[in-house]
């Protein structure tokens, strides 16, 4: 698996009629030697709400890797998780931080704070995770859930990690929507981190 995903983007011609403006591989595929076999393909991004719909949409995924959407924005990506029978237990705090830095979210790792799993992180987003193939375990602070092909998870700003404990790859479509903690939850999260 190379992370290649066919992406078709529509737009408008000079008369306002719907047309296909691009049809081919999504141009931005992220991988890292820190996590062999892992690929993350950004499919599309929006940068505000409501999203600005233009006659001809320019490319939204190029530039430095950004794990999170911009303020008021969203991101659609496809992730390929290789089997990790040991669950990345070999990673220390520095390797965890380096991994999140390579994802464009240097402050994302919460492993040092909670110690549960090297890939634990918290994002101020609502994430829709659609399991396209395989199975994957999502870890929370004190629990976990096994997700299989066809399952959909809505992740609401929790501290979490993904680990593929199976013997086959797992492919997940993620839609991340910029969010904001309400004041009560923000105070709880800050007190846990402080």
Rosetta silent file (secondary structure, phi, psi, omega in degrees, C-alpha in Angstrom):
SEQUENCE: XXXXXXXXXXXXXXXXXXXXXXXXXXXXXXXXXXXXXXXXXXXXXXXXXXXXXXXXXXXXXXXXXXXXXXXXXXXXXXXXXXXXXXXXXXXXXXXXXXXXXXXXXXXXXXXXXXXXXXXXXXXXXXXXXXXXXXXXXXXXXXXXXXXXXXXXXXXXXXXXXXXXXXXXXXXXXXXXXXXXXXXXXXXXXXXXXX
SCORE:     score description
SCORE:     0.000 S_00000001
   1 L     0.000  129.023 -176.691    0.000    0.000    0.000 S_00000001
   2 L  -109.898   -2.692 -177.113    1.467    3.339   -1.053 S_00000001
   3 L    86.938    4.296 -179.270   -1.265    5.681    0.149 S_00000001
   4 L   -72.918  124.584  178.239   -2.468    6.358   -3.409 S_00000001
   5 L  -130.453  126.419  175.109   -6.144    7.329   -3.392 S_00000001
   6 E   -69.622  132.261  179.712   -8.054    8.401   -6.507 S_00000001
   7 E  -129.107  127.878  176.920   -9.675   11.775   -5.904 S_00000001
   8 E  -113.611  126.509 -179.291  -12.247   13.408   -8.167 S_00000001
   9 E  -119.604  131.644  177.783  -12.969   17.113   -7.589 S_00000001
  10 E  -100.452  163.519  177.006  -15.802   18.977   -9.261 S_00000001
  11 E  -158.771 -151.259 -177.297  -16.136   22.661  -10.041 S_00000001
  12 E  -132.387  147.415  172.814  -17.843   24.901  -12.562 S_00000001
  13 L   -86.320 -176.131 -177.013  -17.145   25.980  -16.106 S_00000001
  14 L   -63.956  -15.354  177.859  -17.424   29.570  -17.334 S_00000001
  15 L  -100.038    5.607  178.970  -21.209   29.074  -17.727 S_00000001
  16 L    82.973    7.576  178.993  -21.664   27.795  -14.172 S_00000001
  17 L   -82.851  145.068  179.438  -22.198   24.186  -15.259 S_00000001
  18 E   -68.326  131.595  178.513  -20.785   21.389  -13.090 S_00000001
  19 E  -140.716  160.858  171.839  -17.589   19.818  -14.428 S_00000001
  20 E   -84.197  123.550  179.702  -14.793   17.593  -13.179 S_00000001
  21 E   -99.627  -19.673  172.896  -11.748   19.801  -12.605 S_00000001
  22 E  -155.068  146.921  179.670   -9.388   17.037  -11.471 S_00000001
  23 E  -151.445  104.852 -178.658   -9.369   13.251  -11.470 S_00000001
  24 E   173.497 -168.711 -178.343   -6.300   11.416  -10.256 S_00000001
  25 E   -64.731  136.910  172.463   -4.241   10.518   -7.202 S_00000001
  26 L   -58.115  131.135 -168.876   -4.628   12.822   -4.203 S_00000001
  27 L   -77.344  -13.727 -175.292   -1.339   14.746   -4.280 S_00000001
  28 E  -115.490  108.312  177.496   -0.375   14.741   -0.598 S_00000001
  29 E  -118.215  125.346 -179.882    0.653   11.433    1.009 S_00000001
  30 E  -106.193  133.367  170.420    2.410   11.530    4.385 S_00000001
  31 L  -141.177  165.258 -179.582    4.594    8.744    5.732 S_00000001
  32 L  -147.534  139.310  177.295    7.329    8.692    8.340 S_00000001
  33 H   -65.625  -16.625  178.479   10.234    6.340    9.086 S_00000001
  34 H   -66.688  -26.777 -177.049    9.226    6.585   12.749 S_00000001
  35 H  -134.328   77.293 -176.197    6.144    4.468   11.913 S_00000001
  36 L   -56.335  137.956  177.675    6.954    2.096    9.012 S_00000001
  37 L    86.058   -5.398  179.177    3.988    1.080    6.856 S_00000001
  38 L   -91.360  131.914  175.307    1.790    3.994    8.003 S_00000001
  39 E  -132.224  143.979  176.949    0.385    6.303    5.302 S_00000001
  40 E  -134.777  117.744 -176.112   -1.921    9.274    5.620 S_00000001
  41 E  -110.571  112.731  175.914   -3.415   10.769    2.467 S_00000001
  42 E   -74.888  126.387 -177.475   -5.007   14.198    2.708 S_00000001
  43 E   -96.333  -45.718 -177.474   -7.955   14.272    0.336 S_00000001
  44 E  -163.524  153.566  176.429   -9.405   17.769    0.829 S_00000001
  45 E  -134.119  147.186  165.604   -9.489   20.678    3.267 S_00000001
  46 E  -116.241  157.902 -172.549  -11.834   23.568    3.921 S_00000001
  47 L  -120.155   -0.336  178.629  -10.611   26.672    5.713 S_00000001
  48 L  -160.836  165.517  174.827  -13.742   28.318    7.061 S_00000001
  49 L  -125.855  124.829   -1.878  -17.389   27.745    7.906 S_00000001
  50 L   -69.606  152.520  179.927  -19.363   28.089    5.792 S_00000001
  51 L   -67.769  136.943  179.373  -16.880   26.694    3.261 S_00000001
  52 L   -78.593  120.284  178.822  -16.230   29.021    0.328 S_00000001
  53 L  -100.743  118.387 -175.653  -17.377   27.381   -2.934 S_00000001
  54 L  -108.309  164.699  175.949  -15.511   28.805   -5.918 S_00000001
  55 L   -57.804  -48.798 -179.100  -15.887   28.421   -9.669 S_00000001
  56 L  -129.406  108.884 -176.816  -12.562   26.595   -9.828 S_00000001
  57 L   -74.067  123.575  175.061  -11.285   25.118   -6.558 S_00000001
  58 L   -78.206  169.600 -179.296   -7.537   25.378   -6.114 S_00000001
  59 L   -64.826  132.660 -175.443   -5.537   22.599   -4.416 S_00000001
  60 L  -108.794   -5.703 -170.680   -6.198   22.560   -0.656 S_00000001
  61 L  -107.087   -8.272 -176.196   -3.827   19.862    0.606 S_00000001
  62 L   -78.418  167.686 -178.401   -0.345   21.030   -0.363 S_00000001
  63 L   106.228 -170.748 -178.576    2.109   22.727    1.970 S_00000001
  64 L   -64.200  150.643  179.537    3.471   21.563    5.293 S_00000001
  65 L   -62.486  129.844  176.970    1.795   18.557    6.941 S_00000001
  66 L  -130.627  116.370  179.292   -1.016   19.628    9.264 S_00000001
  67 L   -68.740  -37.775 -171.474   -2.787   17.000   11.329 S_00000001
  68 L   -99.452  156.400  171.730   -5.567   19.376   12.379 S_00000001
  69 L   -72.379  160.384  173.292   -7.995   21.508   10.404 S_00000001
  70 L   -71.772  167.340  179.069   -7.576   25.270   10.455 S_00000001
  71 L   -57.444  123.391 -178.981   -9.860   27.322   12.703 S_00000001
  72 L    79.575    3.616 -175.576  -13.382   26.889   11.326 S_00000001
  73 L  -106.103 -171.708  178.673  -12.142   24.357    8.772 S_00000001
  74 E  -147.586  164.270  175.062  -12.245   20.624    8.100 S_00000001
  75 E  -144.305  139.814  173.087  -10.039   17.921    6.639 S_00000001
  76 E  -114.164  127.293  177.948  -10.785   14.599    4.940 S_00000001
  77 E  -143.841  157.799  175.379   -7.992   12.025    4.946 S_00000001
  78 E  -115.492  124.408  178.771   -7.498    8.303    4.469 S_00000001
  79 E  -110.970  138.953  175.989   -5.098    6.560    6.875 S_00000001
  80 E  -111.119  113.870 -179.845   -3.483    3.166    6.367 S_00000001
  81 E  -103.389  114.794  177.305   -2.526    1.544    9.687 S_00000001
  82 L   -72.794  162.952  174.136   -0.164   -1.434    9.358 S_00000001
  83 L   -59.492  136.168  178.844   -0.378   -4.304   11.843 S_00000001
  84 L  -134.512   73.279 -173.546    1.360   -3.325   15.092 S_00000001
  85 L   -56.308  -27.439  179.115    1.219   -6.416   17.279 S_00000001
  86 L   -95.841    2.689  173.895    3.323   -4.704   19.963 S_00000001
  87 L    60.802   32.127  179.625    1.284   -1.496   19.798 S_00000001
  88 L    60.495   27.357 -178.375    4.294    0.834   19.406 S_00000001
  89 L   -65.288  -16.783  179.109    5.380   -0.014   22.930 S_00000001
  90 L   -72.883  -15.866 -176.233    8.997    0.567   21.847 S_00000001
  91 L   -75.568  134.159  173.119    8.358    4.310   21.540 S_00000001
  92 L   -99.395 -178.329 -176.768    9.573    6.589   24.301 S_00000001
  93 H   -59.411  -41.858 -178.860    8.343   10.119   25.044 S_00000001
  94 H   -65.946  -41.665  178.261   10.853   11.726   22.651 S_00000001
  95 H   -65.353  -38.010  177.120    9.910    9.380   19.780 S_00000001
  96 H   -62.157  -46.401  178.547    6.226   10.071   20.444 S_00000001
  97 H   -62.764  -40.411  178.825    6.823   13.816   20.301 S_00000001
  98 H   -63.283  -39.456  178.318    8.882   13.416   17.104 S_00000001
  99 H   -61.753  -48.294 -179.181    6.058   11.438   15.496 S_00000001
 100 H   -66.957  -32.096  174.498    3.474   14.117   16.278 S_00000001
 101 H   -63.501  -40.803  178.987    5.874   16.806   15.057 S_00000001
 102 H   -65.805  -24.767  177.489    6.157   14.914   11.737 S_00000001
 103 L   -81.613   -6.392 -178.204    2.329   14.952   11.572 S_00000001
 104 L    86.869   19.609 -178.915    2.325   18.749   11.879 S_00000001
 105 L  -139.061   66.310 -173.669    0.997   18.709   15.453 S_00000001
 106 L   -55.248  -32.719 -178.252    4.071   19.050   17.678 S_00000001
 107 L   -88.423    2.759 -172.022    1.960   19.721   20.782 S_00000001
 108 L   -70.656  -32.748 -174.333   -0.408   16.805   20.079 S_00000001
 109 E   -66.987  132.168  175.023    1.199   14.003   22.074 S_00000001
 110 L  -115.581   12.325 -177.870   -0.239   13.407   25.542 S_00000001
 111 H   -58.657  -41.603 -178.746    1.851   10.268   26.220 S_00000001
 112 H   -62.816  -32.414 -178.124    4.085   12.063   28.701 S_00000001
 113 H   -79.593  -40.988 -173.389    1.019   13.158   30.712 S_00000001
 114 H  -108.961  -23.164  175.689   -0.953    9.899   30.782 S_00000001
 115 L    67.794    5.036 -176.263    1.601    7.177   29.960 S_00000001
 116 L   -71.644  -46.413 -175.089   -1.044    4.847   28.515 S_00000001
 117 L  -155.670  141.851 -177.216    0.195    4.579   24.938 S_00000001
 118 L   -60.329  -21.004 -178.371    2.867    6.393   22.879 S_00000001
 119 L  -101.273   12.026  177.237    0.283    7.582   20.327 S_00000001
 120 L   -62.873  137.161  178.419   -2.170    9.093   22.849 S_00000001
 121 E  -158.596  160.047  177.587   -3.272   12.578   21.808 S_00000001
 122 L  -129.531  132.576  177.058   -6.118   15.032   22.243 S_00000001
 123 L  -126.825  143.702  179.810   -7.464   17.308   19.524 S_00000001
 124 L   -86.506   65.156 -176.097  -10.053   20.044   19.824 S_00000001
 125 E  -142.471  160.454  164.210  -12.040   18.529   16.952 S_00000001
 126 E  -101.713  124.350 -177.377  -15.028   16.359   16.195 S_00000001
 127 E  -117.776  129.781  171.451  -13.708   13.411   14.162 S_00000001
 128 E   -99.576  120.142  179.305  -15.764   10.969   12.114 S_00000001
 129 E  -113.336  117.891 -178.036  -13.782    7.729   11.703 S_00000001
 130 E  -113.963  115.975 -177.693  -15.164    5.283    9.112 S_00000001
 131 E   -78.933  109.378 -177.302  -13.481    1.877    9.052 S_00000001
 132 E   -83.688  -35.844  176.559  -13.139    1.031    5.345 S_00000001
 133 E  -158.696  151.473  178.390  -11.265   -2.251    5.803 S_00000001
 134 L    82.602 -159.030  178.145   -9.655   -4.278    8.570 S_00000001
 135 E  -145.687  153.200 -177.650   -9.970   -3.607   12.273 S_00000001
 136 E  -150.165  149.705  178.120   -8.426   -1.199   14.725 S_00000001
 137 E  -105.937  129.186  173.245   -8.573   -0.545   18.464 S_00000001
 138 E  -100.333  124.273  177.894   -9.196    2.956   19.770 S_00000001
 139 E   -95.289  138.862  170.852   -7.784    3.518   23.241 S_00000001
 140 L  -114.117 -172.818 -177.308   -9.278    6.044   25.663 S_00000001
 141 L   -52.959  -49.592 -174.676   -7.993    7.027   29.123 S_00000001
 142 L  -130.402   11.700 -177.441   -9.197    3.853   30.878 S_00000001
 143 L  -149.052  178.046  177.788  -10.982    1.840   28.195 S_00000001
 144 E  -153.615  161.089  178.270  -10.821    0.751   24.577 S_00000001
 145 E  -139.685  134.037  176.957  -13.101   -0.231   21.724 S_00000001
 146 E   -90.167  127.371  179.539  -12.465   -2.587   18.794 S_00000001
 147 E  -115.791  137.933 -177.840  -13.772   -1.241   15.478 S_00000001
 148 E  -123.648  169.395 -179.187  -14.219   -3.394   12.357 S_00000001
 149 L   -43.479  128.393  178.929  -14.991   -2.829    8.671 S_00000001
 150 L    92.896  -16.519  178.398  -18.159   -0.752    8.313 S_00000001
 151 L   -73.663  151.660  177.690  -18.086    0.624   11.868 S_00000001
 152 E  -130.074  131.426  178.515  -18.195    4.393   12.403 S_00000001
 153 E  -118.809  138.429  172.935  -16.853    6.179   15.453 S_00000001
 154 E  -110.362  112.878 -176.371  -17.471    9.814   16.386 S_00000001
 155 E   -99.841  118.212 -171.701  -14.540   11.049   18.468 S_00000001
 156 E  -109.697   67.913  173.261  -15.465   14.183   20.443 S_00000001
 157 L    69.280   21.827 -177.990  -12.218   15.794   21.604 S_00000001
 158 L   -87.643  159.679  170.820  -11.138   12.934   23.875 S_00000001
 159 L   -73.138  125.679 -173.582   -7.617   11.806   24.692 S_00000001
 160 E  -156.274  167.878  173.773   -7.182    8.748   22.455 S_00000001
 161 E  -148.372  157.933  177.729   -4.846    6.570   20.379 S_00000001
 162 E  -115.615  133.129  176.520   -5.223    4.134   17.476 S_00000001
 163 E  -142.424  133.299  179.799   -3.512    0.735   17.424 S_00000001
 164 L   -99.830   99.309 -178.655   -3.855   -2.099   14.931 S_00000001
 165 L   -89.812    1.750 -178.179   -3.413   -5.308   16.926 S_00000001
 166 L   -84.259 -174.939  178.313   -4.543   -7.532   14.048 S_00000001
 167 L  -104.853   14.427 -179.375   -2.386   -9.262   11.447 S_00000001
 168 L  -136.489  154.398  177.537   -3.724   -7.213    8.490 S_00000001
 169 L   -61.670  157.446  174.295   -3.705   -3.515    7.546 S_00000001
 170 E  -125.796  134.409  178.526   -6.617   -1.266    8.499 S_00000001
 171 E  -116.100  127.558 -175.941   -7.819    1.615    6.318 S_00000001
 172 E  -128.599  133.137  170.053   -9.803    4.416    7.946 S_00000001
 173 E   -92.038  127.465  178.102  -11.447    7.527    6.458 S_00000001
 174 E  -116.419  133.488  169.486  -11.258   10.453    8.867 S_00000001
 175 E  -118.227  113.759 -179.483  -13.228   13.680    8.642 S_00000001
 176 E  -104.368  129.263  179.508  -11.926   16.202   11.190 S_00000001
 177 E  -119.273  127.338  179.607  -14.003   19.283   11.963 S_00000001
 178 E   -54.304  137.142 -179.329  -12.550   22.167   13.937 S_00000001
 179 L  -135.709 -177.387  178.387  -14.144   22.382   17.376 S_00000001
 180 L  -151.716  128.071  178.330  -13.946   24.217   20.649 S_00000001
 181 L   -65.064  139.822  172.617  -14.314   22.829   24.167 S_00000001
 182 L   -69.982  163.474 -171.554  -17.173   24.335   26.138 S_00000001
 183 H   -58.231  -42.278 -179.213  -16.033   26.244   29.213 S_00000001
 184 H   -63.139  -48.452  179.964  -16.819   23.471   31.727 S_00000001
 185 H   -65.750  -38.908  178.754  -14.954   20.792   29.751 S_00000001
 186 H   -58.552  -43.252  178.671  -12.088   23.213   29.042 S_00000001
 187 H   -64.042  -39.860  178.959  -11.641   23.778   32.791 S_00000001
 188 H   -64.816  -47.824 -178.654  -11.650   20.001   33.448 S_00000001
 189 H   -61.591  -44.022 -179.854   -9.091   19.340   30.679 S_00000001
 190 H   -64.717  -37.352  179.291   -6.840   22.157   31.892 S_00000001
 191 H   -68.524  -32.452  176.371   -6.973   20.900   35.482 S_00000001
 192 H   -69.590  -36.365 -177.829   -5.954   17.398   34.298 S_00000001
 193 H   -80.127  -25.856 -174.514   -3.065   18.833   32.301 S_00000001
 194 L   -82.154    0.000    0.000   -1.958   21.260   35.030 S_00000001
